Amino acid sequence: MSLLRPAFSLLILLSVLTGGLYPLLTTALGQWWFNDRANGSLIHSENGLRGSSLIGQNFTRPDYFHGRPSATADTPYNPMASGGSNLAVSNPAQDRAIAERVNTLRAANPDASGSVPVELATASASGLDNNLTPQAVLWQLPRVAKARQLSVEQIMPLIDQATHKPLLSFLGQPVVNIVELNISLDAIKENK
């Protein structure tokens, strides 16, 4: 009994500390210092909630920039089923899927120059990517400009605004948030 009492007391103390006080403290600090990020980095507009800047959306219309393919179960960009296709690079099904995506992209972007960017033909590990490289966005630019009846020069500032650059260049590459970019394109349409 003399060994059980300290063990049981320690169990209660650590349960209260790690199961109660620590989560409350980190939640309070997160809400205080990083309120937007702690609440999912949600994007609001006049029309209400538009999404999160952290999770991609399935944009398929020609007047929107398209993100990476999503391999999540049931529906694309389903955050409850995050995951990749788990197909190996050597799998023939993976080769067929990429070839099909490349053909679809070329047909949808007849004015695009150069080869199809790899990230537009391959799904990510999470299936929820919200960012593309500026090169992948610029490859789609002629299609979006034509569909929205805007000039490339009118869309370029929006791409620049949605581009996030790393603090130091060796920490990563610039990426364009597709959700933010498409929402800003809709804002131009509403202001016309």
N, CA and C atoms as a LAMMPS dump frame, in Angstrom:
ITEM: TIMESTEP
0
ITEM: NUMBER OF ATOMS
576
ITEM: BOX BOUNDS ff ff ff
-5.0000000000000000e+02 5.0000000000000000e+02
-5.0000000000000000e+02 5.0000000000000000e+02
-5.0000000000000000e+02 5.0000000000000000e+02
ITEM: ATOMS id mol type element x y z
1 1 1 N 0.823 -1.198 0
2 1 2 C 0 0 0
3 1 3 C 0.865 1.259 0
4 2 1 N 2.019 1.174 0.663
5 2 2 C 2.893 2.34 0.726
6 2 3 C 3.455 2.699 -0.64
7 3 1 N 3.532 1.761 -1.572
8 3 2 C 4.006 2.04 -2.925
9 3 3 C 2.874 2.529 -3.827
10 4 1 N 1.664 2.119 -3.589
11 4 2 C 0.533 2.502 -4.425
12 4 3 C 0.109 3.949 -4.217
13 5 1 N 0.178 4.428 -2.971
14 5 2 C -0.26 5.803 -2.681
15 5 3 C 0.556 6.837 -3.463
16 6 1 N 1.898 6.82 -3.458
17 6 2 C 2.649 7.807 -4.247
18 6 3 C 2.43 7.635 -5.755
19 7 1 N 2.305 6.396 -6.208
20 7 2 C 2.076 6.163 -7.637
21 7 3 C 0.723 6.72 -8.059
22 8 1 N -0.303 6.469 -7.244
23 8 2 C -1.646 6.976 -7.555
24 8 3 C -1.666 8.503 -7.472
25 9 1 N -1.006 9.091 -6.498
26 9 2 C -0.934 10.557 -6.373
27 9 3 C -0.231 11.171 -7.585
28 10 1 N 0.856 10.547 -8.007
29 10 2 C 1.585 11.036 -9.184
30 10 3 C 0.735 10.915 -10.44
31 11 1 N -0.027 9.828 -10.568
32 11 2 C -0.927 9.649 -11.699
33 11 3 C -1.962 10.77 -11.746
34 12 1 N -2.566 11.092 -10.63
35 12 2 C -3.566 12.161 -10.555
36 12 3 C -2.923 13.506 -10.894
37 13 1 N -1.775 13.803 -10.308
38 13 2 C -1.085 15.07 -10.548
39 13 3 C -0.72 15.232 -12.027
40 14 1 N -0.116 14.216 -12.629
41 14 2 C 0.282 14.307 -14.034
42 14 3 C -0.932 14.348 -14.963
43 15 1 N -1.999 13.666 -14.599
44 15 2 C -3.226 13.722 -15.409
45 15 3 C -3.803 15.132 -15.411
46 16 1 N -3.815 15.775 -14.261
47 16 2 C -4.322 17.15 -14.177
48 16 3 C -3.411 18.102 -14.945
49 17 1 N -2.093 17.936 -14.781
50 17 2 C -1.15 18.824 -15.47
51 17 3 C -1.178 18.63 -16.987
52 18 1 N -0.998 17.399 -17.437
53 18 2 C -0.883 17.162 -18.881
54 18 3 C -2.222 17.026 -19.589
55 19 1 N -3.248 16.655 -18.873
56 19 2 C -4.558 16.49 -19.498
57 19 3 C -5.477 17.678 -19.321
58 20 1 N -5.122 18.596 -18.429
59 20 2 C -5.99 19.74 -18.166
60 20 3 C -5.282 21.078 -18.273
61 21 1 N -4.313 21.311 -17.404
62 21 2 C -3.669 22.625 -17.349
63 21 3 C -2.857 22.94 -18.602
64 22 1 N -2.055 21.982 -19.077
65 22 2 C -1.231 22.234 -20.266
66 22 3 C -2.095 22.528 -21.499
67 23 1 N -3.107 21.719 -21.808
68 23 2 C -3.959 22.059 -22.958
69 23 3 C -4.672 23.405 -22.798
70 24 1 N -5.123 23.724 -21.598
71 24 2 C -5.763 25.025 -21.374
72 24 3 C -4.78 26.17 -21.594
73 25 1 N -3.557 26.019 -21.098
74 25 2 C -2.536 27.057 -21.257
75 25 3 C -2.18 27.246 -22.727
76 26 1 N -1.934 26.161 -23.456
77 26 2 C -1.569 26.3 -24.868
78 26 3 C -2.73 26.85 -25.698
79 27 1 N -3.951 26.472 -25.374
80 27 2 C -5.111 27.02 -26.083
81 27 3 C -5.244 28.515 -25.813
82 28 1 N -5.098 28.913 -24.569
83 28 2 C -5.205 30.342 -24.22
84 28 3 C -4.101 31.154 -24.897
85 29 1 N -2.872 30.656 -24.884
86 29 2 C -1.774 31.372 -25.526
87 29 3 C -1.96 31.428 -27.038
88 30 1 N -2.428 30.335 -27.627
89 30 2 C -2.69 30.318 -29.065
90 30 3 C -3.762 31.32 -29.451
91 31 1 N -4.828 31.391 -28.666
92 31 2 C -5.89 32.355 -28.945
93 31 3 C -5.413 33.79 -28.739
94 32 1 N -4.531 33.988 -27.813
95 32 2 C -4.05 35.336 -27.512
96 32 3 C -3.031 35.802 -28.551
97 33 1 N -2.028 34.97 -28.848
98 33 2 C -0.949 35.386 -29.733
99 33 3 C -1.225 35.121 -31.212
100 34 1 N -1.895 34.034 -31.532
101 34 2 C -2.091 33.628 -32.926
102 34 3 C -3.558 33.32 -33.197
103 35 1 N -4.436 34.229 -32.87
104 35 2 C -5.873 33.977 -32.946
105 35 3 C -6.306 33.464 -34.307
106 36 1 N -5.88 34.115 -35.378
107 36 2 C -6.298 33.706 -36.719
108 36 3 C -5.841 32.295 -37.035
109 37 1 N -4.583 32.01 -36.769
110 37 2 C -4.048 30.683 -37.082
111 37 3 C -4.623 29.601 -36.172
112 38 1 N -4.827 29.935 -34.908
113 38 2 C -5.375 28.949 -33.969
114 38 3 C -6.807 28.567 -34.327
115 39 1 N -7.494 29.416 -35.048
116 39 2 C -8.877 29.147 -35.441
117 39 3 C -9.003 28.682 -36.884
118 40 1 N -7.92 28.227 -37.484
119 40 2 C -7.982 27.607 -38.806
120 40 3 C -7.667 28.514 -39.972
121 41 1 N -7.18 29.722 -39.742
122 41 2 C -6.841 30.666 -40.823
123 41 3 C -7.995 30.794 -41.815
124 42 1 N -9.176 31.053 -41.285
125 42 2 C -10.377 31.131 -42.112
126 42 3 C -10.41 32.417 -42.922
127 43 1 N -10.962 32.312 -44.132
128 43 2 C -11.079 33.459 -45.03
129 43 3 C -12.548 33.859 -45.084
130 44 1 N -12.827 35.079 -44.675
131 44 2 C -14.189 35.6 -44.691
132 44 3 C -14.304 36.679 -45.762
133 45 1 N -15.475 36.793 -46.354
134 45 2 C -15.756 37.882 -47.284
135 45 3 C -17.153 38.399 -46.969
136 46 1 N -17.611 39.323 -47.788
137 46 2 C -18.943 39.875 -47.566
138 46 3 C -20.004 38.784 -47.629
139 47 1 N -19.738 37.736 -48.395
140 47 2 C -20.696 36.643 -48.579
141 47 3 C -20.578 35.566 -47.507
142 48 1 N -19.74 35.777 -46.522
143 48 2 C -19.578 34.793 -45.454
144 48 3 C -18.251 34.066 -45.529
145 49 1 N -18.204 32.894 -44.943
146 49 2 C -16.997 32.091 -44.893
147 49 3 C -16.696 31.513 -46.269
148 50 1 N -15.474 31.722 -46.747
149 50 2 C -15.091 31.25 -48.084
150 50 3 C -14.144 30.06 -48.043
151 51 1 N -13.557 29.774 -46.913
152 51 2 C -12.63 28.648 -46.819
153 51 3 C -11.509 28.948 -45.848
154 52 1 N -10.462 28.163 -45.949
155 52 2 C -9.275 28.343 -45.126
156 52 3 C -8.082 28.566 -46.04
157 53 1 N -7.179 29.401 -45.596
158 53 2 C -5.98 29.625 -46.412
159 53 3 C -4.998 28.46 -46.277
160 54 1 N -5.32 27.485 -45.442
161 54 2 C -4.442 26.336 -45.23
162 54 3 C -4.86 25.088 -46.002
163 55 1 N -6.098 25.048 -46.489
164 55 2 C -6.612 23.853 -47.163
165 55 3 C -7.095 24.237 -48.547
166 56 1 N -6.644 23.5 -49.55
167 56 2 C -7.045 23.767 -50.922
168 56 3 C -8.523 23.462 -51.152
169 57 1 N -9.011 23.923 -52.277
170 57 2 C -10.387 23.657 -52.681
171 57 3 C -10.375 23.13 -54.11
172 58 1 N -11.428 22.465 -54.492
173 58 2 C -11.51 21.844 -55.809
174 58 3 C -12.062 22.847 -56.822
175 59 1 N -11.191 23.679 -57.375
176 59 2 C -11.585 24.639 -58.398
177 59 3 C -11.492 23.944 -59.76
178 60 1 N -12.595 23.885 -60.491
179 60 2 C -12.596 23.187 -61.777
180 60 3 C -13.044 24.071 -62.933
181 61 1 N -13.677 25.201 -62.655
182 61 2 C -14.143 26.062 -63.741
183 61 3 C -12.952 26.711 -64.446
184 62 1 N -13.09 27.03 -65.727
185 62 2 C -11.969 27.615 -66.466
186 62 3 C -11.577 29.013 -65.998
187 63 1 N -12.47 29.71 -65.307
188 63 2 C -12.15 31.059 -64.849
189 63 3 C -11.467 31.078 -63.479
190 64 1 N -11.089 29.922 -62.984
191 64 2 C -10.341 29.817 -61.728
192 64 3 C -9.001 29.139 -61.983
193 65 1 N -8.02 29.496 -61.156
194 65 2 C -6.757 28.766 -61.161
195 65 3 C -7.002 27.438 -60.457
196 66 1 N -6.487 26.361 -61.023
197 66 2 C -6.667 25.035 -60.454
198 66 3 C -5.454 24.69 -59.607
199 67 1 N -5.695 23.993 -58.504
200 67 2 C -4.611 23.561 -57.632
201 67 3 C -4.113 22.185 -58.016
202 68 1 N -3.347 21.6 -57.14
203 68 2 C -2.838 20.24 -57.369
204 68 3 C -3.987 19.253 -57.319
205 69 1 N -3.871 18.142 -58.024
206 69 2 C -4.893 17.105 -57.906
207 69 3 C -4.937 16.581 -56.469
208 70 1 N -6.118 16.215 -56.04
209 70 2 C -6.299 15.694 -54.692
210 70 3 C -6.679 14.226 -54.766
211 71 1 N -6.019 13.409 -53.958
212 71 2 C -6.302 11.971 -53.948
213 71 3 C -7.074 11.573 -52.698
214 72 1 N -7.724 12.532 -52.034
215 72 2 C -8.487 12.181 -50.833
216 72 3 C -9.699 11.337 -51.202
217 73 1 N -10.13 10.549 -50.262
218 73 2 C -11.248 9.628 -50.51
219 73 3 C -12.553 10.391 -50.725
220 74 1 N -13.441 9.796 -51.479
221 74 2 C -14.792 10.296 -51.755
222 74 3 C -14.809 11.576 -52.582
223 75 1 N -14.377 12.674 -52.009
224 75 2 C -14.398 13.952 -52.715
225 75 3 C -13.021 14.602 -52.642
226 76 1 N -12.645 15.372 -53.666
227 76 2 C -11.348 16.057 -53.619
228 76 3 C -11.285 17.071 -52.47
229 77 1 N -10.126 17.199 -51.892
230 77 2 C -9.833 18.147 -50.811
231 77 3 C -10.698 17.915 -49.581
232 78 1 N -10.999 16.658 -49.294
233 78 2 C -11.772 16.299 -48.11
234 78 3 C -10.825 16.243 -46.91
235 79 1 N -10.886 17.219 -45.994
236 79 2 C -9.929 17.237 -44.887
237 79 3 C -10.115 16.082 -43.908
238 80 1 N -11.272 15.444 -43.93
239 80 2 C -11.504 14.309 -43.038
240 80 3 C -10.869 13.025 -43.572
241 81 1 N -10.432 13.048 -44.834
242 81 2 C -9.837 11.854 -45.442
243 81 3 C -8.494 12.201 -46.074
244 82 1 N -7.717 13.006 -45.395
245 82 2 C -6.446 13.452 -45.929
246 82 3 C -5.528 12.267 -46.208
247 83 1 N -4.911 12.294 -47.373
248 83 2 C -3.96 11.246 -47.714
249 83 3 C -3.722 11.183 -49.205
250 84 1 N -2.666 10.537 -49.576
251 84 2 C -2.311 10.387 -50.977
252 84 3 C -2.894 9.115 -51.559
253 85 1 N -2.533 8.84 -52.794
254 85 2 C -3.046 7.65 -53.468
255 85 3 C -2.275 6.398 -53.069
256 86 1 N -1.085 6.569 -52.514
257 86 2 C -0.199 5.481 -52.12
258 86 3 C 0.254 4.62 -53.3
259 87 1 N 0.182 5.168 -54.507
260 87 2 C 0.7 4.453 -55.676
261 87 3 C 2.189 4.755 -55.823
262 88 1 N 2.971 3.719 -56.035
263 88 2 C 4.413 3.891 -56.21
264 88 3 C 4.692 4.538 -57.559
265 89 1 N 5.852 5.124 -57.691
266 89 2 C 6.258 5.748 -58.944
267 89 3 C 6.312 4.71 -60.059
268 90 1 N 6.611 3.478 -59.709
269 90 2 C 6.717 2.409 -60.704
270 90 3 C 5.37 1.776 -61.052
271 91 1 N 4.298 2.178 -60.398
272 91 2 C 2.981 1.586 -60.626
273 91 3 C 2.399 2.071 -61.953
274 92 1 N 1.971 1.163 -62.838
275 92 2 C 1.383 1.575 -64.121
276 92 3 C 0.117 2.43 -63.954
277 93 1 N -0.637 2.213 -62.881
278 93 2 C -1.837 3.023 -62.637
279 93 3 C -1.451 4.482 -62.382
280 94 1 N -0.323 4.688 -61.718
281 94 2 C 0.162 6.05 -61.477
282 94 3 C 0.559 6.711 -62.794
283 95 1 N 1.245 5.964 -63.654
284 95 2 C 1.64 6.488 -64.968
285 95 3 C 0.413 6.878 -65.788
286 96 1 N -0.607 6.019 -65.777
287 96 2 C -1.834 6.308 -66.531
288 96 3 C -2.542 7.538 -65.976
289 97 1 N -2.606 7.645 -64.641
290 97 2 C -3.281 8.793 -64.01
291 97 3 C -2.574 10.096 -64.375
292 98 1 N -1.251 10.096 -64.34
293 98 2 C -0.499 11.312 -64.672
294 98 3 C -0.653 11.647 -66.146
295 99 1 N -0.584 10.65 -67.019
296 99 2 C -0.75 10.896 -68.458
297 99 3 C -2.145 11.454 -68.749
298 100 1 N -3.151 10.935 -68.072
299 100 2 C -4.523 11.433 -68.253
300 100 3 C -4.648 12.875 -67.777
301 101 1 N -4.034 13.182 -66.637
302 101 2 C -4.075 14.557 -66.114
303 101 3 C -3.358 15.519 -67.06
304 102 1 N -2.219 15.105 -67.598
305 102 2 C -1.468 15.96 -68.525
306 102 3 C -2.308 16.243 -69.766
307 103 1 N -2.95 15.215 -70.318
308 103 2 C -3.803 15.412 -71.5
309 103 3 C -4.969 16.338 -71.186
310 104 1 N -5.582 16.184 -70.024
311 104 2 C -6.696 17.051 -69.613
312 104 3 C -6.22 18.494 -69.445
313 105 1 N -5.056 18.663 -68.83
314 105 2 C -4.508 20.01 -68.63
315 105 3 C -4.17 20.679 -69.954
316 106 1 N -3.568 19.936 -70.864
317 106 2 C -3.238 20.516 -72.185
318 106 3 C -4.504 20.927 -72.931
319 107 1 N -5.558 20.093 -72.859
320 107 2 C -6.82 20.423 -73.537
321 107 3 C -7.484 21.647 -72.912
322 108 1 N -7.387 21.791 -71.593
323 108 2 C -8.02 22.918 -70.898
324 108 3 C -7.202 24.199 -71.01
325 109 1 N -5.914 24.081 -71.316
326 109 2 C -5.007 25.238 -71.388
327 109 3 C -4.306 25.275 -72.74
328 110 1 N -5.04 25.459 -73.832
329 110 2 C -4.407 25.403 -75.153
330 110 3 C -3.414 26.544 -75.408
331 111 1 N -3.555 27.659 -74.71
332 111 2 C -2.668 28.801 -74.922
333 111 3 C -1.44 28.774 -74.022
334 112 1 N -1.346 27.785 -73.133
335 112 2 C -0.203 27.711 -72.218
336 112 3 C 1.041 27.292 -72.983
337 113 1 N 2.151 27.903 -72.612
338 113 2 C 3.406 27.561 -73.294
339 113 3 C 4.268 26.696 -72.382
340 114 1 N 5.064 25.861 -73.006
341 114 2 C 5.952 24.993 -72.248
342 114 3 C 5.255 23.725 -71.792
343 115 1 N 6.006 22.919 -71.063
344 115 2 C 5.453 21.657 -70.582
345 115 3 C 4.562 21.891 -69.364
346 116 1 N 3.702 20.927 -69.102
347 116 2 C 2.808 21.01 -67.949
348 116 3 C 3.643 20.915 -66.677
349 117 1 N 3.488 21.861 -65.743
350 117 2 C 4.242 21.766 -64.483
351 117 3 C 3.916 20.469 -63.744
352 118 1 N 4.92 19.848 -63.198
353 118 2 C 4.773 18.554 -62.54
354 118 3 C 3.722 18.604 -61.439
355 119 1 N 3.699 19.69 -60.678
356 119 2 C 2.779 19.753 -59.539
357 119 3 C 1.313 19.803 -59.96
358 120 1 N 1.028 20.179 -61.206
359 120 2 C -0.356 20.167 -61.679
360 120 3 C -0.796 18.772 -62.113
361 121 1 N 0.152 17.869 -62.307
362 121 2 C -0.167 16.515 -62.762
363 121 3 C -0.035 15.472 -61.665
364 122 1 N 0.589 15.836 -60.548
365 122 2 C 0.799 14.87 -59.471
366 122 3 C 0.103 15.337 -58.198
367 123 1 N -0.518 14.39 -57.512
368 123 2 C -1.184 14.702 -56.246
369 123 3 C -0.155 14.766 -55.126
370 124 1 N -0.488 15.51 -54.095
371 124 2 C 0.425 15.625 -52.96
372 124 3 C 0.167 14.496 -51.967
373 125 1 N 1.018 14.401 -50.964
374 125 2 C 0.87 13.362 -49.952
375 125 3 C -0.379 13.573 -49.105
376 126 1 N -0.74 14.816 -48.846
377 126 2 C -1.921 15.075 -48.008
378 126 3 C -3.204 15.153 -48.823
379 127 1 N -3.093 15.553 -50.087
380 127 2 C -4.283 15.754 -50.901
381 127 3 C -4.993 17.057 -50.604
382 128 1 N -4.383 17.91 -49.779
383 128 2 C -5.026 19.151 -49.352
384 128 3 C -4.23 20.4 -49.699
385 129 1 N -3.219 20.282 -50.547
386 129 2 C -2.347 21.415 -50.841
387 129 3 C -3.129 22.628 -51.331
388 130 1 N -2.776 23.774 -50.784
389 130 2 C -3.421 25.028 -51.166
390 130 3 C -2.497 25.933 -51.964
391 131 1 N -1.26 25.521 -52.154
392 131 2 C -0.266 26.364 -52.806
393 131 3 C 0.28 25.725 -54.078
394 132 1 N 0.675 26.595 -54.992
395 132 2 C 1.397 26.195 -56.201
396 132 3 C 2.596 27.122 -56.35
397 133 1 N 3.563 26.692 -57.132
398 133 2 C 4.667 27.595 -57.441
399 133 3 C 4.163 28.683 -58.388
400 134 1 N 4.805 29.837 -58.406
401 134 2 C 4.4 30.866 -59.358
402 134 3 C 4.44 30.382 -60.81
403 135 1 N 5.371 29.483 -61.141
404 135 2 C 5.464 28.971 -62.505
405 135 3 C 4.196 28.197 -62.898
406 136 1 N 3.647 27.406 -61.981
407 136 2 C 2.428 26.638 -62.264
408 136 3 C 1.225 27.561 -62.413
409 137 1 N 1.217 28.658 -61.666
410 137 2 C 0.124 29.63 -61.779
411 137 3 C 0.237 30.382 -63.105
412 138 1 N 1.439 30.811 -63.458
413 138 2 C 1.633 31.538 -64.711
414 138 3 C 1.322 30.656 -65.925
415 139 1 N 1.535 29.348 -65.806
416 139 2 C 1.212 28.439 -66.898
417 139 3 C -0.3 28.453 -67.179
418 140 1 N -1.12 28.633 -66.136
419 140 2 C -2.578 28.652 -66.278
420 140 3 C -3.135 30.04 -66.597
421 141 1 N -2.318 31.063 -66.463
422 141 2 C -2.767 32.448 -66.598
423 141 3 C -3.503 32.749 -67.901
424 142 1 N -3.037 32.301 -69.075
425 142 2 C -3.78 32.62 -70.307
426 142 3 C -5.235 32.118 -70.289
427 143 1 N -5.451 30.916 -69.748
428 143 2 C -6.804 30.364 -69.685
429 143 3 C -7.712 31.201 -68.787
430 144 1 N -7.217 31.567 -67.62
431 144 2 C -8.024 32.32 -66.656
432 144 3 C -8.309 33.719 -67.187
433 145 1 N -7.301 34.366 -67.757
434 145 2 C -7.501 35.708 -68.306
435 145 3 C -8.549 35.697 -69.417
436 146 1 N -8.469 34.705 -70.282
437 146 2 C -9.421 34.586 -71.383
438 146 3 C -10.839 34.316 -70.863
439 147 1 N -10.969 33.413 -69.902
440 147 2 C -12.282 33.059 -69.36
441 147 3 C -12.92 34.225 -68.611
442 148 1 N -12.112 35.051 -67.972
443 148 2 C -12.641 36.191 -67.205
444 148 3 C -12.682 37.477 -68.03
445 149 1 N -12.207 37.394 -69.256
446 149 2 C -12.141 38.552 -70.139
447 149 3 C -11.366 39.699 -69.485
448 150 1 N -10.23 39.325 -68.921
449 150 2 C -9.311 40.278 -68.307
450 150 3 C -7.96 40.147 -69.001
451 151 1 N -7.162 41.179 -68.89
452 151 2 C -5.813 41.09 -69.442
453 151 3 C -4.887 40.433 -68.426
454 152 1 N -3.796 39.906 -68.925
455 152 2 C -2.786 39.306 -68.053
456 152 3 C -2.277 40.349 -67.06
457 153 1 N -2.154 41.584 -67.527
458 153 2 C -1.658 42.674 -66.668
459 153 3 C -2.617 42.963 -65.511
460 154 1 N -3.907 42.728 -65.687
461 154 2 C -4.864 42.95 -64.609
462 154 3 C -4.787 41.859 -63.545
463 155 1 N -4.383 40.669 -63.943
464 155 2 C -4.335 39.546 -63.009
465 155 3 C -2.984 39.449 -62.293
466 156 1 N -1.913 39.905 -62.918
467 156 2 C -0.576 39.784 -62.325
468 156 3 C -0.471 40.384 -60.917
469 157 1 N -1.049 41.571 -60.629
470 157 2 C -0.96 42.085 -59.25
471 157 3 C -1.647 41.17 -58.226
472 158 1 N -2.707 40.491 -58.647
473 158 2 C -3.39 39.564 -57.74
474 158 3 C -2.508 38.353 -57.442
475 159 1 N -1.788 37.905 -58.457
476 159 2 C -0.853 36.79 -58.248
477 159 3 C 0.249 37.222 -57.291
478 160 1 N 0.756 38.436 -57.474
479 160 2 C 1.798 38.944 -56.575
480 160 3 C 1.298 39.044 -55.134
481 161 1 N 0.042 39.491 -54.954
482 161 2 C -0.527 39.604 -53.602
483 161 3 C -0.701 38.24 -52.943
484 162 1 N -1.034 37.22 -53.72
485 162 2 C -1.268 35.883 -53.167
486 162 3 C 0.014 35.068 -53.044
487 163 1 N 1.148 35.634 -53.485
488 163 2 C 2.423 34.928 -53.402
489 163 3 C 3.042 35.137 -52.026
490 164 1 N 3.388 34.04 -51.39
491 164 2 C 4.032 34.075 -50.073
492 164 3 C 5.486 33.691 -50.259
493 165 1 N 6.373 34.585 -49.828
494 165 2 C 7.811 34.352 -49.976
495 165 3 C 8.391 33.961 -48.627
496 166 1 N 9.352 33.04 -48.611
497 166 2 C 9.975 32.658 -47.341
498 166 3 C 10.791 33.823 -46.777
499 167 1 N 10.965 33.808 -45.48
500 167 2 C 11.731 34.853 -44.809
501 167 3 C 13.147 34.941 -45.378
502 168 1 N 13.776 33.795 -45.578
503 168 2 C 15.1 33.714 -46.186
504 168 3 C 15.001 32.756 -47.371
505 169 1 N 15.683 33.062 -48.459
506 169 2 C 15.524 32.292 -49.689
507 169 3 C 15.895 30.818 -49.547
508 170 1 N 16.828 30.484 -48.658
509 170 2 C 17.218 29.08 -48.516
510 170 3 C 16.211 28.282 -47.683
511 171 1 N 15.184 28.935 -47.143
512 171 2 C 14.174 28.249 -46.348
513 171 3 C 13.017 27.711 -47.185
514 172 1 N 13.05 27.934 -48.469
515 172 2 C 11.98 27.434 -49.327
516 172 3 C 11.826 28.315 -50.541
517 173 1 N 10.802 28.02 -51.3
518 173 2 C 10.551 28.79 -52.512
519 173 3 C 9.254 29.569 -52.364
520 174 1 N 9.068 30.6 -53.164
521 174 2 C 7.795 31.327 -53.127
522 174 3 C 6.658 30.411 -53.582
523 175 1 N 5.505 30.579 -52.961
524 175 2 C 4.324 29.814 -53.345
525 175 3 C 3.129 30.759 -53.444
526 176 1 N 2.178 30.391 -54.283
527 176 2 C 0.971 31.187 -54.475
528 176 3 C -0.184 30.432 -53.836
529 177 1 N -0.915 31.098 -52.948
530 177 2 C -2.079 30.498 -52.312
531 177 3 C -3.248 30.579 -53.295
532 178 1 N -3.67 29.429 -53.816
533 178 2 C -4.695 29.374 -54.86
534 178 3 C -6.057 29.831 -54.342
535 179 1 N -6.392 29.484 -53.116
536 179 2 C -7.689 29.893 -52.553
537 179 3 C -7.762 31.412 -52.468
538 180 1 N -6.718 32.04 -51.918
539 180 2 C -6.693 33.505 -51.81
540 180 3 C -6.728 34.159 -53.191
541 181 1 N -5.996 33.59 -54.138
542 181 2 C -5.943 34.154 -55.487
543 181 3 C -7.315 34.096 -56.153
544 182 1 N -7.991 32.97 -56.068
545 182 2 C -9.306 32.847 -56.7
546 182 3 C -10.354 33.724 -56.022
547 183 1 N -10.251 33.907 -54.72
548 183 2 C -11.179 34.803 -54.029
549 183 3 C -10.95 36.241 -54.48
550 184 1 N -9.685 36.631 -54.668
551 184 2 C -9.411 37.99 -55.143
552 184 3 C -9.879 38.18 -56.591
553 185 1 N -9.853 37.11 -57.391
554 185 2 C -10.404 37.183 -58.751
555 185 3 C -11.905 37.412 -58.701
556 186 1 N -12.578 36.755 -57.774
557 186 2 C -14.022 36.966 -57.623
558 186 3 C -14.33 38.391 -57.181
559 187 1 N -13.455 38.984 -56.384
560 187 2 C -13.662 40.357 -55.929
561 187 3 C -13.611 41.321 -57.114
562 188 1 N -12.746 41.052 -58.096
563 188 2 C -12.702 41.888 -59.299
564 188 3 C -14.019 41.773 -60.057
565 189 1 N -14.524 40.567 -60.162
566 189 2 C -15.775 40.316 -60.874
567 189 3 C -16.939 41.05 -60.208
568 190 1 N -16.952 41.035 -58.862
569 190 2 C -18.037 41.698 -58.125
570 190 3 C -17.955 43.214 -58.232
571 191 1 N -16.739 43.744 -58.401
572 191 2 C -16.562 45.208 -58.482
573 191 3 C -16.856 45.761 -59.864
574 192 1 N -17.002 44.873 -60.855
575 192 2 C -17.268 45.354 -62.216
576 192 3 C -18.668 45.91 -62.331
